[in-house]
C-alpha cells in the first residue's frame, strides 16, 4: 500500500488534517488541508473525503481540531454529525471521540487510535474475505469500497487486494456508479495503480454480464448495517443484489463492525438525497433538458434475503443461515 492510496493523514507538527481530494481523481492527485473543524465539515459534505470509515476517521479528527482550537466541543460535535445522515461510522466515531473527552482523555489521541484501528480492521477483512475467492474468479464491485473509502486497503477492495497478494489470478469489473462515478474514477484508479486487472462498465451492463456467466462473485461495501442485516450502501446496490439472486451469483457485503447499527430500525433511517445537479450535469456540462429535475438518492437498502454473506473483521456472517 502506497502513501498515495491512503486518503487521510494527520500532521502533528502543524496540527492539521490532510485529505486526498477525491473530487480531483483520477486525473489529479491533490490534497485538501483542514485546519479547523469547519474545514472538515466542508470536506465531508462536498465529498473531498467519502466512504463510511474514512468519513468517521475524518470526523474524529475534526472534533480534535475543535478541541485544539478552543472551539465549543458540543457545537462542533453537532455540526460534524449533521454533515451526512446515512453512514453510521460518522456517528460512531464522533461518539467515541466525545466519550474520550468526557472521560478526561485527549480527543486527538482517540482520533489517532480510531485511525490506526481502521487500518488493521481493513487488513483483517481482506484476509478473512480472500478465502472466499477462487483462482480465476471475476469479481464485480460497485462504487468505491477501497483504500480511498477507508484509512487503507478498503473493505470490498481489501478482499480483492489480499486475493491478488496471495497469487490468485483474478479479474475485477467495476460499475461506473452514477452519478459521481466513484467506481470509474476511484476503484479503477486504485486497482490499476496496483496492477490488478479491472474493467469499467456502465451500471446497466451488470445484468447482461451475469446472464452470460461472466461474473463469479459480487462484493460491495456498506454505509450502515442494521441488526437484522438490512444493508444501506451506494445507490444501485439493491438492483445488483436482485440481479445476483436471479442469476445465482453470490452477493457479499464487506464492512467492519463499526458499520453496524444495533439501535435503529429500518423505518428510522434517513436516506440522503443530494443536489440533483450531480445527475443533471456531468463535469459541468448539462446533460438533462433545462427545467427537468432529477431524483438523486445517495443510498439504497438491500434486504438480508438477497445477501449471501457479510464479511467483517471477525467473521463471515450468513444472514440466511441464522448466523
Residue, then its C-alpha position, 0 to 999 in steps of 0.5 A: x500500500x502506497x502513501x498515495x492510496x491512503x486518503x487521510x493523514x494527520x500532521x502533528x507538527x502543524x496540527x492539521x488534517x490532510x485529505x486526498x481530494x477525491x473530487x480531483x481523481x483520477x486525473x489529479x492527485x491533490x490534497x485538501x488541508x483542514x485546519x479547523x473543524x469547519x474545514x472538515x465539515x466542508x470536506x465531508x459534505x462536498x465529498x473531498x473525503x467519502x466512504x463510511x470509515x474514512x468519513x468517521x476517521x475524518x470526523x474524529x479528527x475534526x472534533x480534535x481540531x475543535x478541541x485544539x482550537x478552543x472551539x465549543x466541543x458540543x457545537x462542533x460535535x453537532x455540526x460534524x454529525x449533521x454533515x451526512x445522515x446515512x453512514x453510521x461510522x460518522x456517528x460512531x466515531x464522533x461518539x467515541x471521540x466525545x466519550x474520550x473527552x468526557x472521560x478526561x482523555x485527549x480527543x486527538x489521541x482517540x482520533x489517532x487510535x480510531x485511525x490506526x484501528x481502521x487500518x488493521x480492521x481493513x487488513x483483517x477483512x481482506x484476509x478473512x474475505x480472500x478465502x472466499x475467492x477462487x483462482x480465476x474468479x471475476x469479481x464485480x464491485x460497485x462504487x468505491x469500497x477501497x483504500x480511498x473509502x477507508x484509512x487503507x486497503x478498503x473493505x470490498x477492495x481489501x478482499x480483492x487486494x489480499x486475493x491478488x497478494x496471495x497469487x490468485x489470478x483474478x479479474x475485477x469489473x467495476x460499475x461506473x456508479x452514477x452519478x459521481x462515478x466513484x467506481x470509474x474514477x476511484x476503484x479503477x484508479x486504485x486497482x490499476x495503480x496496483x496492477x490488478x486487472x479491472x474493467x469499467x462498465x456502465x451500471x446497466x451492463x451488470x445484468x447482461x454480464x451475469x446472464x452470460x456467466x461472466x461474473x463469479x462473485x459480487x462484493x460491495x461495501x456498506x454505509x450502515x448495517x442494521x441488526x437484522x442485516x438490512x444493508x444501506x450502501x451506494x445507490x444501485x446496490x439493491x438492483x445488483x443484489x436482485x440481479x445476483x439472486x436471479x442469476x445465482x451469483x453470490x452477493x457479499x457485503x464487506x464492512x467492519x463492525x463499526x458499520x453496524x447499527x444495533x439501535x435503529x430500525x429500518x423505518x428510522x433511517x434517513x436516506x440522503x438525497x443530494x443536489x440533483x445537479x450531480x445527475x443533471x450535469x456531468x463535469x459541468x456540462x448539462x446533460x438533462x433538458x433545462x427545467x427537468x429535475x432529477x431524483x438523486x438518492x445517495x443510498x439504497x437498502x438491500x434486504x438480508x434475503x438477497x445477501x449471501x454473506x457479510x464479511x467483517x473483521x471477525x467473521x463471515x456472517x450468513x444472514x440466511x443461515x441464522x448466523 
